[in-house]
Amino acid sequence: MKANKILSEFRSFLIISVGLMIYSFAYTTLLIPAKVMGGGATGVGVIVYYLTGGEAGGGLPVGMTYLLFNAVLLTIAMFVVGPKFGIKTIYAIGFNSVALTMMQKFIPITLLGLQGDPLLSAILGGALAGLGIAICFSQGGSSGGTDIIAMIVNKYRDISLGRVIMMVDVVIIGCSYFVFYELSTIIYGYVTMGVLGYTIDLVMNGNKQSVQIMIFSTKSEEIAQVIIGSSTRGVTLLDGVGAYTKNPQKVAVLVCRKNEANIFYKIIKEVDPHAFITSASVMGVYGKGFEPLRTK
């Protein structure tokens, strides 16, 4: 059991690393070369990079600013909210700073040839960066930055973490105007922020989408037993009466992940080809086998 736990943690850190490498690749090959701003600590790093000369003047690497910015925030947060940061968050900050620095040093800005197309760079860069962050989030990691600021603000103000993060990112991207003095830079930055957020939601919610299946059959109990015996999902049997026939029957109710539904459809069809089935997407499922119920 201990070996399995160690292997599971190693796999988790490996997946976080892959996600952060995708995130760093998006910045170093798409967003930074096209001078498209992003939010968070990386956005601050991009601003500092161009303020100190950019690629032409040997600007301060984005990874260095990213690390220093997070180090300062972590230090402040330790005193304000206490040591609530997991090892995965600290690892993610360290790994991401190294990945950003190394990629920016060794990957040419002309690799994808999109440095002259800020709109396409904003869309593709935001999508790739969002994918990387979502992969990191899926393993309990965090890239720090505005997440830490949100925790500090939330300590003293009753404002949701998501709203604080959005407001801080809006300010960071807005500050890019004082670097390039072009309104389009801000617009492209907001496009990146929107695409990144949408991609994160799409990836995270895609893995968590659930459906509720109701099975009307004279063999509902048999179907329930087969499902319980061949999977980890439970089934609830409800008492029902046919309004036309007046015959009593059991109605089986099953909640599962969307990607599991086809498996159960096949089971139902094998037991009772004439079963009547309804399937509906559900907004959220909380409890054993799904998400834990979290309250403020």
N, C-alpha and C positions, 0 to 999 in steps of 0.2 A: 504494500500500500504506500509506503514511504517513497519507494522508487517510482511508482506511478505518479505520485504527487510532484516529485522533482521533475519528471519528464513532462508533466502537464504544464508546470511553471516555465520550463525551458521553452516549450512550444509557444506559450503565451508571449514570452519576451521576443522570440523569433518573429512572430506575426507582427508584434508592435514595431520591430525593426524594419520589416518589409513595408509596413504602412508609412513609416516616417521617411523611408528612402523614396517612396513614390511622391510624398509631399515635398521633399527637398528637390527632387528632380523637376517637379512642376514649377517651382520657384526659379531654379537655376537655368532652366532651358526655355521657359516661356514667359514668366512674369517679370523677372529682373531684366532680361535683355530688352523686352518691349517697354520697359519703364512703367509697368502697371503695378499699382500699389495693392497691398492686401492689408488685412487687419491684424491685430494681435502683435506679439513680440516680433514676429517675422516682418510685419509691415514697418515697425519702428526700425528694424535692421536695414530694410531697403531704403528708407528715408535717409538714415545716417550714411549708408553706402554712397548714395549720390551726393549728399552734402559734402562728403570728404573727397569727391573727385570721380566717383564711379569707375568704370573700366578704364577710362583714359587717364585718370589721375591717381590710380592705385588706392581706391576707396577702401575704407575699413570693411573687411568681410562681414557679410550679413550674419554668419554663424557666431562671430565674436560678439557683436552687439546683442544678438538673441540670447546668448549665454549670460552676458553681464546684466541685461535687463531682467531676465528671470531670476538671477541670483539676488539682485536687489529686492525684487518683489517677494521672493521666498523668505528673505531675512525679515522684511517688514511683517509679512504674514505670520511668521513664527511667533512674533510678539503680540500680534493683534488677535489672531484666531487660534493660535496654538499649533502644535505639530500634527496637523491633520493630513499631511501629504504622504501618499504611499510611495513605496520604493519604485513602482512603475512610472509614476509621474516624474520623479527625479531622474530615473533612467532615461525616460523619453526626452527630457530637456537636454541631458548630456549627449545622448546619441544624435538628436536632431541638430544640435550645434556643430558637432563633428561632421555630420553628413552634409550640412549646408556649406561649411567651410571647404571641405574636400571637393565636393562637386563643383563649387564655384571656382576652385583653383584649377581643376583638371578637365572639366567639360567646357568646350568652346561655346560661346554664346550663339554662334552661327549653326549649331548642331541641327536644329529643326528649321532654320531659315525663316522664322516668324517674327523676328525682332522688329520688322517694319510694319507689322499688322497687329496693333494693340487690341483691337476688338476680338479677333480670333484667339489671340494669346490669353485674353481675359477669360473667355469662355472655356477654352481647353485647359488653361492653367487652373481655373477655379474648380473645374470638374475633377481633374487629377488630384489637386490638393485636398478637395473634399473627400475623395475616395480614400486617400492616405490617412486622413484624420479619422474617418469612420472606422477604418480597420483598426486603428490605434484605440479608439473608444470601445470597440467591441471586445477588447481584451482588458478593459479597465484602466487603460493608460490615458494620459492627458498631456497636451503640449505646453501646459502652463500659460504664461502670458496673461491675457485678459481674463482667463478663468480665475486666476489668483486675485486680480483686481476686484472681480465680481464678489469673491468670498469676503474680501476686506470691507467692501461697501455694504454687503448684505449683513454684516455684523452690526452695523449701526442704523441702517435704513431698511424698511420693509419693502424692498424692491427685488423682483425675481432676478435670478442669476442670468437668465437669457436676455432680459432687457438691458441689464448693465453691460453685458458683453457686446450687445449690438450698439449701444450708445458709445462705448469706448472705441469700437472699431470704426464707427462713423467719424469720430473725432480724429483718429489716427490717419484715416484715408483723406480726410479734409485737409490735414496738415501738409499733404503732398503738394498742395497748390503753392506753398511758400518755397518749394524746391524747384518746381518746373514753371510756375506761373502760367499754367494752362488748365482751364476748367475741364477739358476733356480727360485729363489725368484722373480727376476725382470721379468722373462718370464711369470710366473704365474700372476704377477701383471698386465702385459700388456694384458694377456688373459682376466682378470677380467674387465679391462678398455674397451676392445673391445666388450665384451658381454654386459656390462652395457650400453654403447653407442648405440649398436644395438637394445637392448630392449627398450630403451627410444624412439628411432626413430620409432620402430615398433608399440608401444602403442600410441604414439602421432599422427603419420601419419595414423594409423588404424582408429582413430576416425574422421579423416579429409578427408579421401579418397572420392573423388567425381566422378560422371560420367555424361557425356553429352549424352542425349537420343534424337535421331531425329526420328520423326514419319511421315511416308509417308502414307497418308490415304485420302480418299474422305470425311472423317468425322473429319478432323484435328481440325476444329474450335469447333466442339462439344466436342471432347476429351479435348481440351484446357480449355473449360468452366467447365467441370467436375473436372479436376485437380485443377483449381484455386478455385473452390467452395468447394472442399473437403480437401484442404491442404494449407500450407503457401507458397508453391512454385509458382513461376510465369512461364508463358510459352510465348515464342516468336513465332509469325507466320511469315514465310518467303514465298515469292511468288516463285512457282516452275512451270515447264512445263515438262511433260513427253516427252522424246526425241523420243519415238516410236509413242505414241498416239497423241502427240501434244496438249494434253488436259492440261489446266492450273489447278493447285491445290495448296493448302496451305500445307506447311511443318512445323510441330510443333517442336520446339526445347526446351528441358527442361534440366536444370542442377540441380542435387540433390545429396545428400549423397549416398554412395554406399549401405548402409543398408536400404535406402528408395526405392531403385529401384524396388524391387518386388511389392511393393504397387502400383506403377504407371503402372507396366506391367499388373497387374490385371485390373486396370481401363481401360487401352487401349483395352485389350481383350474383356471386357464387352461391350464397345461402338462399336468397330469394330474388330471382330475376324480375319479379313483379312488384318489388317494394317501391313505395312512393317516397321520394327524397327531396328535401329542401335544403339549400345551402345559403348561408348569409355571412357576409364579412362582419366582424365585430371590432369595435374601436379599441378595446383593450381587454386582456385576460390576465387576471392576477390570482396567484395561488401556486400550489405545487405543480411543477412541470412547466410553468410559464413565468411571468415577471412577478417579483415581490411587490406587494402593495406598500408604497412609500407615502407617508403623510408629512406635512411640514412640521 
